């Protein structure tokens, strides 16, 4: 039996679903969202927001994490809004330069 939602399908058949999810999410929704963001790292910030929201969905629906599953919409909305605000406005110090991965 296959899960009806894309999260569950991705967990069951990651190779078969990954390209479709990437296309719809990254090249579609998140790319459009990134175009609306101002400042540096717009694509990265948009993808982090996507990861945040997908992670919340996975933890709430699939994992059924107790605190998150029992939280009201309003409790969740307030906390998530703060995180999304930080990513959209960028009112945190800029990231440090990436370290070289040479071994």
N, C-alpha and C positions, 0 to 999 in steps of 0.2 A: 504494500500500500504506500503510495507516494503522498508526502505532505502537500496540502493545498496552497501553502504560502511560500513565497520565494526564499525566505530564510531557511525553512525546513528542507526545501528542495536543494538548496545550495549545500546543506550539510549532508544530504543523502547522496547527491551526485555532483560534487563540486566541479569536475572537469566539464560536464555537459551543460552546466548552468552558468559557470563563471563568466564566459564571454558575453552572454546575454545580459547578465546583471551589470557587468562593467559598462557595456554599451548604453544601457538605459540609465544607469546612475551617473557614471563618470562623464561620459560623452554627452549625455542628455541633461538631466536635472541639475547635477552639480556644476557642469560647465556653464550652463545658463546662470546659475546662482553666482558663480565666481565672477562673471562679467558685471554683475551688479555691485560687487564689493569694491571698495576703494582701498588703495594702499598696496603694500608689498605682499607677496605670497598669497594672493587671492585664491588661486587654485588649491593650494595646500589648506588654507583656512576653510574653504568650501568642502573639501573632502574630509577634513576633521569634523565638520558639522554633520556630514553624512554618516561618518563612523559613529559619532556620538548618538545620533538618532537611531541608527540601525542597532547599535549595542543596547540601547534602552529597550528596543523592540524585542531583541533576542532574550535579554535578561527577564523582561516582563512576561513574554508570551511562551517562549520555549523552555527556559530554565525555571521560570516561575519563582524567581528570587523573592523571598518572603516580604521584605520591607518594600521593595518596588511594586510588587503585585498588590500589596495592600494599600499603597499610597493613593490618595485621591488625585483626580486630574489636577486640581488646583495646587496641591502640594508639589506635584511633579512639575507642573508648568512654571512655577516660580523659580525653582532651582535650575531647570533647564534653560529658562530665559536668561538667567545670569551667565551661564556658560556660553550660550549663543551670542549674547551681547558682547562678551569679551572677544569672541572670535570675529564678530562682524565689525566692531568698532576698533579693535586692535589697541585697547588701552592698557597693554602690558608691555614690558620692555621687549625690544626686538630680540629674536633668537640669536644665539651665539653661532658663529660660523661652524659649518659642519667639519668634524674631524676627519682626517684622511683615514681610509680603511686599509691602508697598505700594511701588510704583515711582514 
